[in-house]
């Protein structure tokens, strides 16, 4: 799938502002978006800033994630017309997990529920 390869090369820094804008438009914060990213990937504030500053691709962002959360398998539901739990490509599934969590944040879900605690 060529289209996936294109998505995998997109710098996280080019999508991150859209995640934040989506959240802020619904009264949530950039800090909450960051908290979701930290929970999902194990990055911390310093690591995330470096990823954004260095324009790291989604492929490298997830490949180098310090501690991808094992509870991510609890993330279910549809995003962009696909059920995240049924996406075959592991990298695309991780990208869609992140999309889904930001979506849940923008829809007003409580952080405890978003972070599957």
Biopython code that builds the backbone (N, CA, C, O; Angstrom):
import numpy as np
from Bio.PDB.StructureBuilder import StructureBuilder

atoms = [
    (1, "UNK", "N", (0.829, -1.199, 0.000)),
    (1, "UNK", "CA", (0.000, 0.000, 0.000)),
    (1, "UNK", "C", (0.864, 1.249, 0.000)),
    (1, "UNK", "O", (1.476, 1.592, 1.012)),
    (2, "UNK", "N", (0.910, 1.908, -1.106)),
    (2, "UNK", "CA", (1.718, 3.119, -1.230)),
    (2, "UNK", "C", (1.211, 4.246, -0.332)),
    (2, "UNK", "O", (2.013, 4.973, 0.254)),
    (3, "UNK", "N", (-0.118, 4.401, -0.215)),
    (3, "UNK", "CA", (-0.667, 5.509, 0.564)),
    (3, "UNK", "C", (-0.218, 5.429, 2.020)),
    (3, "UNK", "O", (0.033, 6.460, 2.644)),
    (4, "UNK", "N", (-0.112, 4.209, 2.573)),
    (4, "UNK", "CA", (0.380, 4.066, 3.941)),
    (4, "UNK", "C", (1.803, 4.577, 4.062)),
    (4, "UNK", "O", (2.137, 5.272, 5.021)),
    (5, "UNK", "N", (2.646, 4.235, 3.090)),
    (5, "UNK", "CA", (4.047, 4.686, 3.126)),
    (5, "UNK", "C", (4.114, 6.206, 3.196)),
    (5, "UNK", "O", (4.948, 6.760, 3.912)),
    (6, "UNK", "N", (3.241, 6.879, 2.458)),
    (6, "UNK", "CA", (3.223, 8.338, 2.464)),
    (6, "UNK", "C", (2.859, 8.845, 3.863)),
    (6, "UNK", "O", (3.489, 9.769, 4.378)),
    (7, "UNK", "N", (1.850, 8.242, 4.466)),
    (7, "UNK", "CA", (1.424, 8.621, 5.816)),
    (7, "UNK", "C", (2.554, 8.391, 6.815)),
    (7, "UNK", "O", (2.786, 9.223, 7.692)),
    (8, "UNK", "N", (3.256, 7.267, 6.688)),
    (8, "UNK", "CA", (4.315, 6.926, 7.633)),
    (8, "UNK", "C", (5.449, 7.949, 7.601)),
    (8, "UNK", "O", (6.129, 8.150, 8.607)),
    (9, "UNK", "N", (5.657, 8.595, 6.453)),
    (9, "UNK", "CA", (6.747, 9.576, 6.307)),
    (9, "UNK", "C", (6.354, 10.975, 6.778)),
    (9, "UNK", "O", (7.219, 11.843, 6.890)),
    (10, "UNK", "N", (5.080, 11.212, 7.054)),
    (10, "UNK", "CA", (4.632, 12.536, 7.503)),
    (10, "UNK", "C", (5.275, 12.850, 8.853)),
    (10, "UNK", "O", (5.258, 12.018, 9.760)),
    (11, "UNK", "N", (5.842, 14.050, 8.983)),
    (11, "UNK", "CA", (6.394, 14.433, 10.288)),
    (11, "UNK", "C", (5.269, 14.625, 11.312)),
    (11, "UNK", "O", (4.247, 15.239, 11.008)),
    (12, "UNK", "N", (5.460, 14.106, 12.504)),
    (12, "UNK", "CA", (4.490, 14.283, 13.583)),
    (12, "UNK", "C", (4.228, 15.778, 13.793)),
    (12, "UNK", "O", (3.106, 16.183, 14.097)),
    (13, "UNK", "N", (5.270, 16.586, 13.628)),
    (13, "UNK", "CA", (5.156, 18.035, 13.834)),
    (13, "UNK", "C", (4.151, 18.687, 12.883)),
    (13, "UNK", "O", (3.610, 19.749, 13.193)),
    (14, "UNK", "N", (3.896, 18.068, 11.737)),
    (14, "UNK", "CA", (2.938, 18.669, 10.804)),
    (14, "UNK", "C", (1.489, 18.326, 11.169)),
    (14, "UNK", "O", (0.565, 18.997, 10.710)),
    (15, "UNK", "N", (1.284, 17.298, 11.982)),
    (15, "UNK", "CA", (-0.063, 16.881, 12.384)),
    (15, "UNK", "C", (-0.387, 17.351, 13.800)),
    (15, "UNK", "O", (-1.543, 17.631, 14.117)),
    (16, "UNK", "N", (0.627, 17.435, 14.639)),
    (16, "UNK", "CA", (0.448, 17.820, 16.044)),
    (16, "UNK", "C", (-0.397, 19.097, 16.222)),
    (16, "UNK", "O", (-1.306, 19.103, 17.052)),
    (17, "UNK", "N", (-0.125, 20.176, 15.470)),
    (17, "UNK", "CA", (-0.946, 21.381, 15.650)),
    (17, "UNK", "C", (-2.437, 21.136, 15.350)),
    (17, "UNK", "O", (-3.302, 21.800, 15.921)),
    (18, "UNK", "N", (-2.727, 20.191, 14.461)),
    (18, "UNK", "CA", (-4.118, 19.868, 14.144)),
    (18, "UNK", "C", (-4.771, 19.126, 15.312)),
    (18, "UNK", "O", (-5.945, 19.344, 15.614)),
    (19, "UNK", "N", (-4.003, 18.245, 15.967)),
    (19, "UNK", "CA", (-4.503, 17.565, 17.166)),
    (19, "UNK", "C", (-4.861, 18.601, 18.232)),
    (19, "UNK", "O", (-5.936, 18.553, 18.830)),
    (20, "UNK", "N", (-3.934, 19.542, 18.457)),
    (20, "UNK", "CA", (-4.136, 20.568, 19.484)),
    (20, "UNK", "C", (-5.325, 21.455, 19.117)),
    (20, "UNK", "O", (-6.157, 21.760, 19.971)),
    (21, "UNK", "N", (-5.407, 21.871, 17.852)),
    (21, "UNK", "CA", (-6.506, 22.738, 17.414)),
    (21, "UNK", "C", (-7.854, 22.037, 17.587)),
    (21, "UNK", "O", (-8.828, 22.648, 18.027)),
    (22, "UNK", "N", (-7.901, 20.763, 17.240)),
    (22, "UNK", "CA", (-9.140, 19.983, 17.379)),
    (22, "UNK", "C", (-9.572, 19.947, 18.845)),
    (22, "UNK", "O", (-10.749, 20.123, 19.158)),
    (23, "UNK", "N", (-8.611, 19.719, 19.732)),
    (23, "UNK", "CA", (-8.902, 19.657, 21.170)),
    (23, "UNK", "C", (-9.334, 21.030, 21.698)),
    (23, "UNK", "O", (-10.327, 21.137, 22.417)),
    (24, "UNK", "N", (-8.587, 22.075, 21.340)),
    (24, "UNK", "CA", (-8.862, 23.415, 21.859)),
    (24, "UNK", "C", (-10.200, 23.953, 21.363)),
    (24, "UNK", "O", (-10.881, 24.698, 22.068)),
    (25, "UNK", "N", (-10.565, 23.571, 20.152)),
    (25, "UNK", "CA", (-11.846, 24.003, 19.594)),
    (25, "UNK", "C", (-13.005, 23.498, 20.451)),
    (25, "UNK", "O", (-14.079, 24.099, 20.484)),
    (26, "UNK", "N", (-12.769, 22.390, 21.140)),
    (26, "UNK", "CA", (-13.804, 21.788, 21.989)),
    (26, "UNK", "C", (-13.558, 22.050, 23.479)),
    (26, "UNK", "O", (-14.124, 21.375, 24.339)),
    (27, "UNK", "N", (-12.710, 23.035, 23.768)),
    (27, "UNK", "CA", (-12.490, 23.426, 25.156)),
    (27, "UNK", "C", (-11.481, 22.573, 25.922)),
    (27, "UNK", "O", (-11.397, 22.665, 27.147)),
    (28, "UNK", "N", (-10.720, 21.749, 25.214)),
    (28, "UNK", "CA", (-9.677, 20.955, 25.865)),
    (28, "UNK", "C", (-8.339, 21.669, 25.648)),
    (28, "UNK", "O", (-8.293, 22.726, 25.020)),
    (29, "UNK", "N", (-7.248, 21.088, 26.168)),
    (29, "UNK", "CA", (-5.970, 21.802, 26.137)),
    (29, "UNK", "C", (-4.863, 21.027, 25.417)),
    (29, "UNK", "O", (-4.950, 19.815, 25.220)),
    (30, "UNK", "N", (-3.825, 21.766, 25.035)),
    (30, "UNK", "CA", (-2.637, 21.147, 24.442)),
    (30, "UNK", "C", (-1.990, 20.210, 25.460)),
    (30, "UNK", "O", (-1.456, 19.165, 25.089)),
    (31, "UNK", "N", (-2.035, 20.577, 26.735)),
    (31, "UNK", "CA", (-1.467, 19.725, 27.791)),
    (31, "UNK", "C", (-2.176, 18.371, 27.827)),
    (31, "UNK", "O", (-1.544, 17.346, 28.085)),
    (32, "UNK", "N", (-3.481, 18.363, 27.571)),
    (32, "UNK", "CA", (-4.221, 17.095, 27.546)),
    (32, "UNK", "C", (-3.829, 16.258, 26.333)),
    (32, "UNK", "O", (-3.731, 15.035, 26.429)),
    (33, "UNK", "N", (-3.604, 16.909, 25.193)),
    (33, "UNK", "CA", (-3.124, 16.196, 24.005)),
    (33, "UNK", "C", (-1.771, 15.568, 24.322)),
    (33, "UNK", "O", (-1.531, 14.404, 24.001)),
    (34, "UNK", "N", (-0.890, 16.341, 24.953)),
    (34, "UNK", "CA", (0.432, 15.830, 25.327)),
    (34, "UNK", "C", (0.302, 14.638, 26.280)),
    (34, "UNK", "O", (1.009, 13.641, 26.134)),
    (35, "UNK", "N", (-0.599, 14.746, 27.251)),
    (35, "UNK", "CA", (-0.799, 13.662, 28.218)),
    (35, "UNK", "C", (-1.199, 12.365, 27.498)),
    (35, "UNK", "O", (-0.739, 11.280, 27.855)),
    (36, "UNK", "N", (-2.044, 12.490, 26.501)),
    (36, "UNK", "CA", (-2.450, 11.331, 25.694)),
    (36, "UNK", "C", (-1.232, 10.737, 24.983)),
    (36, "UNK", "O", (-1.033, 9.522, 24.984)),
    (37, "UNK", "N", (-0.427, 11.602, 24.381)),
    (37, "UNK", "CA", (0.775, 11.130, 23.669)),
    (37, "UNK", "C", (1.734, 10.446, 24.643)),
    (37, "UNK", "O", (2.287, 9.391, 24.332)),
    (38, "UNK", "N", (1.932, 11.048, 25.827)),
    (38, "UNK", "CA", (2.825, 10.457, 26.831)),
    (38, "UNK", "C", (2.313, 9.074, 27.230)),
    (38, "UNK", "O", (3.083, 8.117, 27.304)),
    (39, "UNK", "N", (1.000, 8.977, 27.486)),
    (39, "UNK", "CA", (0.399, 7.696, 27.902)),
    (39, "UNK", "C", (0.570, 6.626, 26.824)),
    (39, "UNK", "O", (0.928, 5.485, 27.118)),
    (40, "UNK", "N", (0.308, 7.009, 25.572)),
    (40, "UNK", "CA", (0.333, 6.033, 24.478)),
    (40, "UNK", "C", (1.747, 5.575, 24.139)),
    (40, "UNK", "O", (1.968, 4.399, 23.849)),
    (41, "UNK", "N", (2.702, 6.498, 24.174)),
    (41, "UNK", "CA", (4.035, 6.211, 23.625)),
    (41, "UNK", "C", (5.163, 6.115, 24.640)),
    (41, "UNK", "O", (6.209, 5.533, 24.350)),
    (42, "UNK", "N", (4.966, 6.676, 25.824)),
    (42, "UNK", "CA", (6.046, 6.699, 26.803)),
    (42, "UNK", "C", (6.981, 7.888, 26.648)),
    (42, "UNK", "O", (7.906, 8.053, 27.443)),
    (43, "UNK", "N", (6.750, 8.729, 25.621)),
    (43, "UNK", "CA", (7.558, 9.946, 25.523)),
    (43, "UNK", "C", (7.230, 10.838, 26.707)),
    (43, "UNK", "O", (6.140, 10.762, 27.274)),
    (44, "UNK", "N", (8.192, 11.693, 27.077)),
    (44, "UNK", "CA", (7.933, 12.723, 28.074)),
    (44, "UNK", "C", (7.988, 14.075, 27.354)),
    (44, "UNK", "O", (8.157, 14.136, 26.136)),
    (45, "UNK", "N", (7.846, 15.139, 28.115)),
    (45, "UNK", "CA", (7.823, 16.496, 27.542)),
    (45, "UNK", "C", (9.056, 16.754, 26.676)),
    (45, "UNK", "O", (8.938, 17.236, 25.550)),
    (46, "UNK", "N", (10.234, 16.434, 27.205)),
    (46, "UNK", "CA", (11.487, 16.665, 26.476)),
    (46, "UNK", "C", (11.537, 15.841, 25.198)),
    (46, "UNK", "O", (11.902, 16.348, 24.138)),
    (47, "UNK", "N", (11.172, 14.579, 25.303)),
    (47, "UNK", "CA", (11.191, 13.695, 24.140)),
    (47, "UNK", "C", (10.222, 14.144, 23.055)),
    (47, "UNK", "O", (10.551, 14.125, 21.869)),
    (48, "UNK", "N", (9.023, 14.549, 23.471)),
    (48, "UNK", "CA", (8.025, 15.009, 22.499)),
    (48, "UNK", "C", (8.501, 16.282, 21.815)),
    (48, "UNK", "O", (8.374, 16.415, 20.597)),
    (49, "UNK", "N", (9.047, 17.217, 22.581)),
    (49, "UNK", "CA", (9.544, 18.481, 21.973)),
    (49, "UNK", "C", (10.638, 18.171, 20.948)),
    (49, "UNK", "O", (10.685, 18.790, 19.885)),
    (50, "UNK", "N", (11.514, 17.220, 21.263)),
    (50, "UNK", "CA", (12.594, 16.859, 20.335)),
    (50, "UNK", "C", (12.009, 16.260, 19.054)),
    (50, "UNK", "O", (12.452, 16.593, 17.955)),
    (51, "UNK", "N", (11.022, 15.382, 19.192)),
    (51, "UNK", "CA", (10.343, 14.787, 18.033)),
    (51, "UNK", "C", (9.764, 15.889, 17.143)),
    (51, "UNK", "O", (9.910, 15.859, 15.921)),
    (52, "UNK", "N", (9.107, 16.858, 17.779)),
    (52, "UNK", "CA", (8.479, 17.950, 17.018)),
    (52, "UNK", "C", (9.537, 18.853, 16.382)),
    (52, "UNK", "O", (9.417, 19.221, 15.214)),
    (53, "UNK", "N", (10.562, 19.207, 17.142)),
    (53, "UNK", "CA", (11.623, 20.087, 16.629)),
    (53, "UNK", "C", (12.402, 19.441, 15.491)),
    (53, "UNK", "O", (12.784, 20.112, 14.532)),
    (54, "UNK", "N", (12.637, 18.124, 15.602)),
    (54, "UNK", "CA", (13.433, 17.416, 14.594)),
    (54, "UNK", "C", (12.597, 16.918, 13.409)),
    (54, "UNK", "O", (13.120, 16.288, 12.489)),
    (55, "UNK", "N", (11.281, 17.213, 13.446)),
    (55, "UNK", "CA", (10.379, 16.791, 12.363)),
    (55, "UNK", "C", (10.462, 15.282, 12.096)),
    (55, "UNK", "O", (10.566, 14.845, 10.950)),
    (56, "UNK", "N", (10.415, 14.507, 13.173)),
    (56, "UNK", "CA", (10.470, 13.050, 13.105)),
    (56, "UNK", "C", (9.200, 12.518, 12.440)),
    (56, "UNK", "O", (8.101, 13.001, 12.710)),
    (57, "UNK", "N", (9.359, 11.524, 11.571)),
    (57, "UNK", "CA", (8.211, 10.922, 10.872)),
    (57, "UNK", "C", (7.409, 10.058, 11.844)),
    (57, "UNK", "O", (7.907, 9.652, 12.894)),
    (58, "UNK", "N", (6.149, 9.784, 11.470)),
    (58, "UNK", "CA", (5.331, 8.881, 12.283)),
    (58, "UNK", "C", (6.003, 7.514, 12.432)),
    (58, "UNK", "O", (5.960, 6.910, 13.504)),
    (59, "UNK", "N", (6.625, 7.027, 11.348)),
    (59, "UNK", "CA", (7.291, 5.723, 11.400)),
    (59, "UNK", "C", (8.362, 5.715, 12.491)),
    (59, "UNK", "O", (8.404, 4.797, 13.310)),
    (60, "UNK", "N", (9.227, 6.735, 12.508)),
    (60, "UNK", "CA", (10.297, 6.796, 13.502)),
    (60, "UNK", "C", (9.761, 7.138, 14.897)),
    (60, "UNK", "O", (10.277, 6.648, 15.901)),
    (61, "UNK", "N", (8.727, 7.976, 14.954)),
    (61, "UNK", "CA", (8.096, 8.348, 16.219)),
    (61, "UNK", "C", (7.635, 7.099, 16.973)),
    (61, "UNK", "O", (7.914, 6.947, 18.162)),
    (62, "UNK", "N", (6.935, 6.216, 16.278)),
    (62, "UNK", "CA", (6.443, 5.003, 16.941)),
    (62, "UNK", "C", (7.545, 3.953, 17.099)),
    (62, "UNK", "O", (7.570, 3.233, 18.097)),
    (63, "UNK", "N", (8.449, 3.860, 16.131)),
    (63, "UNK", "CA", (9.556, 2.889, 16.243)),
    (63, "UNK", "C", (10.441, 3.212, 17.448)),
    (63, "UNK", "O", (10.943, 2.310, 18.118)),
    (64, "UNK", "N", (10.625, 4.504, 17.714)),
    (64, "UNK", "CA", (11.505, 4.936, 18.798)),
    (64, "UNK", "C", (10.757, 5.250, 20.095)),
    (64, "UNK", "O", (11.363, 5.727, 21.055)),
    (65, "UNK", "N", (9.448, 4.990, 20.135)),
    (65, "UNK", "CA", (8.658, 5.284, 21.339)),
    (65, "UNK", "C", (9.278, 4.562, 22.532)),
    (65, "UNK", "O", (9.520, 3.356, 22.479)),
    (66, "UNK", "N", (9.536, 5.311, 23.612)),
    (66, "UNK", "CA", (10.194, 4.717, 24.778)),
    (66, "UNK", "C", (9.434, 3.530, 25.382)),
    (66, "UNK", "O", (10.049, 2.556, 25.815)),
    (67, "UNK", "N", (8.093, 3.610, 25.412)),
    (67, "UNK", "CA", (7.317, 2.544, 26.060)),
    (67, "UNK", "C", (5.897, 2.574, 25.525)),
    (67, "UNK", "O", (5.006, 3.147, 26.152)),
    (68, "UNK", "N", (5.679, 1.955, 24.359)),
    (68, "UNK", "CA", (4.330, 1.948, 23.794)),
    (68, "UNK", "C", (3.410, 1.217, 24.772)),
    (68, "UNK", "O", (3.701, 0.098, 25.196)),
    (69, "UNK", "N", (2.307, 1.860, 25.122)),
    (69, "UNK", "CA", (1.438, 1.368, 26.192)),
    (69, "UNK", "C", (0.754, 0.055, 25.825)),
    (69, "UNK", "O", (0.048, -0.014, 24.818)),
    (70, "UNK", "N", (0.957, -0.995, 26.637)),
    (70, "UNK", "CA", (0.312, -2.281, 26.358)),
    (70, "UNK", "C", (-1.220, -2.195, 26.439)),
    (70, "UNK", "O", (-1.917, -3.017, 25.844)),
    (71, "UNK", "N", (-1.743, -1.207, 27.172)),
    (71, "UNK", "CA", (-3.189, -1.025, 27.259)),
    (71, "UNK", "C", (-3.784, -0.403, 25.998)),
    (71, "UNK", "O", (-4.998, -0.220, 25.905)),
    (72, "UNK", "N", (-2.931, -0.081, 25.034)),
    (72, "UNK", "CA", (-3.449, 0.491, 23.781)),
    (72, "UNK", "C", (-4.411, -0.475, 23.093)),
    (72, "UNK", "O", (-5.280, -0.053, 22.330)),
    (73, "UNK", "N", (-4.255, -1.770, 23.362)),
    (73, "UNK", "CA", (-5.162, -2.759, 22.760)),
    (73, "UNK", "C", (-6.599, -2.586, 23.247)),
    (73, "UNK", "O", (-7.524, -3.149, 22.661)),
    (74, "UNK", "N", (-6.792, -1.812, 24.316)),
    (74, "UNK", "CA", (-8.139, -1.534, 24.819)),
    (74, "UNK", "C", (-8.835, -0.441, 24.012)),
    (74, "UNK", "O", (-10.029, -0.200, 24.189)),
    (75, "UNK", "N", (-8.088, 0.221, 23.124)),
    (75, "UNK", "CA", (-8.663, 1.281, 22.294)),
    (75, "UNK", "C", (-9.436, 0.619, 21.156)),
    (75, "UNK", "O", (-8.871, -0.111, 20.343)),
    (76, "UNK", "N", (-10.733, 0.889, 21.117)),
    (76, "UNK", "CA", (-11.575, 0.317, 20.071)),
    (76, "UNK", "C", (-12.485, 1.398, 19.511)),
    (76, "UNK", "O", (-12.579, 2.499, 20.053)),
    (77, "UNK", "N", (-13.148, 1.061, 18.422)),
    (77, "UNK", "CA", (-14.073, 1.999, 17.812)),
    (77, "UNK", "C", (-13.599, 2.411, 16.442)),
    (77, "UNK", "O", (-12.563, 1.951, 15.962)),
    (78, "UNK", "N", (-14.373, 3.290, 15.811)),
    (78, "UNK", "CA", (-14.074, 3.682, 14.435)),
    (78, "UNK", "C", (-13.407, 5.041, 14.366)),
    (78, "UNK", "O", (-13.701, 5.952, 15.140)),
    (79, "UNK", "N", (-12.498, 5.142, 13.411)),
    (79, "UNK", "CA", (-11.871, 6.424, 13.080)),
    (79, "UNK", "C", (-11.670, 6.420, 11.569)),
    (79, "UNK", "O", (-11.120, 5.470, 11.012)),
    (80, "UNK", "N", (-12.111, 7.470, 10.921)),
    (80, "UNK", "CA", (-12.018, 7.573, 9.457)),
    (80, "UNK", "C", (-12.660, 6.365, 8.764)),
    (80, "UNK", "O", (-12.186, 5.919, 7.719)),
    (81, "UNK", "N", (-13.729, 5.845, 9.349)),
    (81, "UNK", "CA", (-14.453, 4.744, 8.732)),
    (81, "UNK", "C", (-13.849, 3.361, 8.937)),
    (81, "UNK", "O", (-14.345, 2.381, 8.382)),
    (82, "UNK", "N", (-12.785, 3.274, 9.727)),
    (82, "UNK", "CA", (-12.146, 1.983, 9.991)),
    (82, "UNK", "C", (-12.221, 1.677, 11.477)),
    (82, "UNK", "O", (-12.070, 2.575, 12.305)),
    (83, "UNK", "N", (-12.452, 0.424, 11.816)),
    (83, "UNK", "CA", (-12.382, 0.013, 13.221)),
    (83, "UNK", "C", (-10.898, -0.131, 13.573)),
    (83, "UNK", "O", (-10.190, -0.946, 12.981)),
    (84, "UNK", "N", (-10.440, 0.659, 14.532)),
    (84, "UNK", "CA", (-8.999, 0.672, 14.850)),
    (84, "UNK", "C", (-8.479, -0.716, 15.216)),
    (84, "UNK", "O", (-7.359, -1.082, 14.859)),
    (85, "UNK", "N", (-9.296, -1.482, 15.928)),
    (85, "UNK", "CA", (-8.839, -2.806, 16.366)),
    (85, "UNK", "C", (-8.703, -3.785, 15.202)),
    (85, "UNK", "O", (-8.106, -4.849, 15.366)),
    (86, "UNK", "N", (-9.245, -3.446, 14.029)),
    (86, "UNK", "CA", (-9.175, -4.343, 12.866)),
    (86, "UNK", "C", (-8.130, -3.919, 11.832)),
    (86, "UNK", "O", (-7.966, -4.589, 10.812)),
    (87, "UNK", "N", (-7.430, -2.822, 12.084)),
    (87, "UNK", "CA", (-6.410, -2.357, 11.139)),
    (87, "UNK", "C", (-5.228, -3.317, 11.202)),
    (87, "UNK", "O", (-4.638, -3.530, 12.261)),
    (88, "UNK", "N", (-4.892, -3.895, 10.045)),
    (88, "UNK", "CA", (-3.870, -4.947, 10.005)),
    (88, "UNK", "C", (-2.452, -4.425, 10.195)),
    (88, "UNK", "O", (-1.676, -5.004, 10.954)),
    (89, "UNK", "N", (-2.106, -3.334, 9.510)),
    (89, "UNK", "CA", (-0.749, -2.798, 9.589)),
    (89, "UNK", "C", (-0.498, -2.247, 10.998)),
    (89, "UNK", "O", (-1.200, -1.332, 11.430)),
    (90, "UNK", "N", (0.494, -2.789, 11.723)),
    (90, "UNK", "CA", (0.733, -2.364, 13.110)),
    (90, "UNK", "C", (1.039, -0.870, 13.251)),
    (90, "UNK", "O", (0.586, -0.235, 14.203)),
    (91, "UNK", "N", (1.794, -0.311, 12.321)),
    (91, "UNK", "CA", (2.120, 1.113, 12.393)),
    (91, "UNK", "C", (0.881, 1.965, 12.130)),
    (91, "UNK", "O", (0.644, 2.943, 12.838)),
    (92, "UNK", "N", (0.098, 1.609, 11.130)),
    (92, "UNK", "CA", (-1.125, 2.364, 10.850)),
    (92, "UNK", "C", (-2.084, 2.266, 12.035)),
    (92, "UNK", "O", (-2.766, 3.235, 12.366)),
    (93, "UNK", "N", (-2.135, 1.102, 12.669)),
    (93, "UNK", "CA", (-3.000, 0.936, 13.844)),
    (93, "UNK", "C", (-2.562, 1.894, 14.949)),
    (93, "UNK", "O", (-3.409, 2.508, 15.599)),
    (94, "UNK", "N", (-1.251, 2.033, 15.173)),
    (94, "UNK", "CA", (-0.751, 2.947, 16.211)),
    (94, "UNK", "C", (-1.111, 4.397, 15.887)),
    (94, "UNK", "O", (-1.504, 5.158, 16.771)),
    (95, "UNK", "N", (-0.973, 4.768, 14.622)),
    (95, "UNK", "CA", (-1.329, 6.130, 14.203)),
    (95, "UNK", "C", (-2.812, 6.370, 14.452)),
    (95, "UNK", "O", (-3.198, 7.424, 14.957)),
    (96, "UNK", "N", (-3.633, 5.403, 14.102)),
    (96, "UNK", "CA", (-5.085, 5.527, 14.294)),
    (96, "UNK", "C", (-5.466, 5.500, 15.772)),
    (96, "UNK", "O", (-6.449, 6.127, 16.167)),
    (97, "UNK", "N", (-4.698, 4.779, 16.594)),
    (97, "UNK", "CA", (-4.936, 4.833, 18.035)),
    (97, "UNK", "C", (-4.804, 6.274, 18.519)),
    (97, "UNK", "O", (-5.648, 6.769, 19.265)),
    (98, "UNK", "N", (-3.739, 6.935, 18.087)),
    (98, "UNK", "CA", (-3.510, 8.321, 18.485)),
    (98, "UNK", "C", (-4.647, 9.207, 17.981)),
    (98, "UNK", "O", (-5.163, 10.042, 18.723)),
    (99, "UNK", "N", (-5.036, 9.024, 16.722)),
    (99, "UNK", "CA", (-6.166, 9.792, 16.171)),
    (99, "UNK", "C", (-7.420, 9.584, 17.015)),
    (99, "UNK", "O", (-8.132, 10.536, 17.333)),
    (100, "UNK", "N", (-7.678, 8.335, 17.372)),
    (100, "UNK", "CA", (-8.883, 7.971, 18.131)),
    (100, "UNK", "C", (-8.873, 8.624, 19.509)),
    (100, "UNK", "O", (-9.897, 9.138, 19.957)),
    (101, "UNK", "N", (-7.728, 8.609, 20.180)),
    (101, "UNK", "CA", (-7.644, 9.212, 21.511)),
    (101, "UNK", "C", (-7.873, 10.716, 21.457)),
    (101, "UNK", "O", (-8.572, 11.266, 22.309)),
    (102, "UNK", "N", (-7.293, 11.388, 20.465)),
    (102, "UNK", "CA", (-7.496, 12.832, 20.311)),
    (102, "UNK", "C", (-8.967, 13.103, 19.995)),
    (102, "UNK", "O", (-9.544, 14.075, 20.482)),
    (103, "UNK", "N", (-9.563, 12.242, 19.184)),
    (103, "UNK", "CA", (-10.984, 12.344, 18.855)),
    (103, "UNK", "C", (-11.843, 12.242, 20.123)),
    (103, "UNK", "O", (-12.770, 13.028, 20.317)),
    (104, "UNK", "N", (-11.527, 11.277, 20.971)),
    (104, "UNK", "CA", (-12.272, 11.097, 22.216)),
    (104, "UNK", "C", (-12.127, 12.322, 23.116)),
    (104, "UNK", "O", (-13.085, 12.736, 23.769)),
    (105, "UNK", "N", (-10.926, 12.899, 23.147)),
    (105, "UNK", "CA", (-10.679, 14.113, 23.928)),
    (105, "UNK", "C", (-11.578, 15.239, 23.418)),
    (105, "UNK", "O", (-12.241, 15.919, 24.201)),
    (106, "UNK", "N", (-11.591, 15.427, 22.106)),
    (106, "UNK", "CA", (-12.390, 16.495, 21.496)),
    (106, "UNK", "C", (-13.890, 16.269, 21.705)),
    (106, "UNK", "O", (-14.671, 17.221, 21.711)),
    (107, "UNK", "N", (-14.281, 15.017, 21.875)),
    (107, "UNK", "CA", (-15.701, 14.716, 22.100)),
    (107, "UNK", "C", (-16.101, 14.849, 23.566)),
    (107, "UNK", "O", (-17.248, 14.593, 23.933)),
    (108, "UNK", "N", (-15.139, 15.252, 24.402)),
    (108, "UNK", "CA", (-15.462, 15.535, 25.790)),
    (108, "UNK", "C", (-15.352, 14.371, 26.748)),
    (108, "UNK", "O", (-15.789, 14.473, 27.894)),
    (109, "UNK", "N", (-14.781, 13.272, 26.306)),
    (109, "UNK", "CA", (-14.607, 12.120, 27.202)),
    (109, "UNK", "C", (-13.667, 12.484, 28.354)),
    (109, "UNK", "O", (-12.750, 13.288, 28.185)),
    (110, "UNK", "N", (-13.898, 11.895, 29.506)),
    (110, "UNK", "CA", (-13.034, 12.115, 30.677)),
    (110, "UNK", "C", (-11.665, 11.481, 30.427)),
    (110, "UNK", "O", (-11.568, 10.427, 29.799)),
    (111, "UNK", "N", (-10.608, 12.133, 30.923)),
    (111, "UNK", "CA", (-9.251, 11.635, 30.731)),
    (111, "UNK", "C", (-9.089, 10.201, 31.253)),
    (111, "UNK", "O", (-8.402, 9.396, 30.625)),
    (112, "UNK", "N", (-9.708, 9.872, 32.384)),
    (112, "UNK", "CA", (-9.581, 8.508, 32.931)),
    (112, "UNK", "C", (-10.067, 7.477, 31.910)),
    (112, "UNK", "O", (-9.473, 6.411, 31.752)),
    (113, "UNK", "N", (-11.154, 7.818, 31.224)),
    (113, "UNK", "CA", (-11.699, 6.894, 30.219)),
    (113, "UNK", "C", (-10.788, 6.846, 28.981)),
    (113, "UNK", "O", (-10.537, 5.774, 28.429)),
    (114, "UNK", "N", (-10.302, 8.013, 28.555)),
    (114, "UNK", "CA", (-9.418, 8.071, 27.386)),
    (114, "UNK", "C", (-8.156, 7.254, 27.641)),
    (114, "UNK", "O", (-7.684, 6.532, 26.763)),
    (115, "UNK", "N", (-7.615, 7.374, 28.857)),
    (115, "UNK", "CA", (-6.376, 6.689, 29.202)),
    (115, "UNK", "C", (-6.615, 5.267, 29.712)),
    (115, "UNK", "O", (-5.715, 4.627, 30.255)),
    (116, "UNK", "N", (-7.849, 4.789, 29.525)),
    (116, "UNK", "CA", (-8.220, 3.414, 29.827)),
    (116, "UNK", "C", (-7.829, 3.000, 31.239)),
    (116, "UNK", "O", (-7.338, 1.892, 31.456)),
    (117, "UNK", "N", (-8.055, 3.918, 32.218)),
    (117, "UNK", "CA", (-7.698, 3.555, 33.600)),
    (117, "UNK", "C", (-8.927, 3.218, 34.421)),
    (117, "UNK", "O", (-8.809, 2.892, 35.603)),
]
sb = StructureBuilder()
sb.init_structure("model")
sb.init_model(0)
sb.init_chain("A")
sb.init_seg("    ")
for serial, (resi, resn, name, xyz) in enumerate(atoms, 1):
    if name == "N":
        sb.init_residue(resn, " ", resi, " ")
    sb.init_atom(name, np.array(xyz, "f"), 0.0, 1.0, " ", f" {name:<3s}", serial, name[0])
structure = sb.get_structure()
